[in-house]
């Protein structure tokens, strides 16, 4: 209340009435966060406003200028690291190095992105094996599967083929560790933040790490590979090391260090998986739910895919051919426009007073975030903004058949229309200082997996209608219990 009163003096606020109303609104906002943000964004259109949630008064941005200020501010003033640390309490749940060492970012920006075409055959190979082993479907009957169980497991496996290679990505202990990791630390962090007093947090964190031991288990699982690769480096045989994320991390200098301890590499690998798996899995499942809810898109996309990709030989698919599938690209982009991971996106914590370009000052120790649903569902930006239009981004004149992969230039309007293009009105992958460096990998992987699904399987919703996403506070997840029926197509593709 007191904090809100101070904020109210500076900015309009959602739900700031008398003392009791302030608390009641704060609680109701937890139950229907997205709807409450939409109401506030409409009322304070074009302005910054504050929003009470979980005892915080978060400053929300929606306009191009405010979002730009937020995303380009120096880390020492508006910190993503401090916000993540505070929201997830990773200091306690995994360890202080989880957020503070960041040499995985240059490894993704350079090595991973430069190696995408080289790694595509591995992605496709693992995809084929994973679909065969995890789905195991037949041609003569429909099988009901729960996408929220099946596809995160496949995405963990395919992503880790590129991160650590074929042996570990199929290792059941390794996959089990990663499948639970994000949920464990998100839930553990939220509990510690909300109910554990500051003084007790180190003890609770110690207990948490003792029970779950994510870092310890990852160090143990990677130990043999790290030792072998270090030996290769020492004996002048570095060229024998596999071309994967673990090697790229080992090669990445950090604060004058050129050698990393196994514990440090294990922590980076946990971090890479944390940022990669949850996001990619959710994006994939949302797109799949749209596909089965509106089956007319299956035919449109299948026809495009059959034009550019050989259905019988997925191992021969190329990055260039996938880039030509602009309807597929648009379909995924549209799904990500409407299905955000959180209605409060790209949180930052003010470390010093922060001044927006319109002169508004936010005092230290406050959260600033983007009300992404208000931006992505703004009728002045998108026609029929709340309606799913799978071809919205491929309708642009001249986009069909154009090799969009060459247009990596933000001034090229076609680039903005493609999945990995970002702008102040399309913020799924962020923007500015911390723009997602993994979006090219995520996009490539989602396209391969979706193309394969469309070409190889018939699918329909078991319950006949798309189940709504579930929301907990600002965070959204694809309907957990939804079942989808799959059947292998007669003229099946691949092995
Ligand atoms: C659909 C999938 C994905 C989505 C929607 C997504 C979204 C985002 C967003 C919005 C940010 C910026 C966060 C902020 O400004 O607060 C971000 C940052 C980041 N993402 Fe992604 N991401 C995805 C996949 C991936 C993948 C596959 C990787 C790794 C291979 C990755 C690695 C990262 C890293 C390292 C950062 C931090 C960059 C920095 O601090 O400079 N992401 N992501």
Boltz pocket constraint, residues with backbone or C-beta under 6 A from the ligand:
constraints:
  - pocket:
      binder: B
      contacts: [[A, 80], [A, 104], [A, 105], [A, 108], [A, 272], [A, 275], [A, 276], [A, 277], [A, 279], [A, 280], [A, 283], [A, 345], [A, 346], [A, 347], [A, 427], [A, 428], [A, 429], [A, 430], [A, 431], [A, 433], [A, 434], [A, 435], [A, 436], [A, 437], [A, 438], [A, 439], [A, 441], [A, 442]]
      max_distance: 6.0
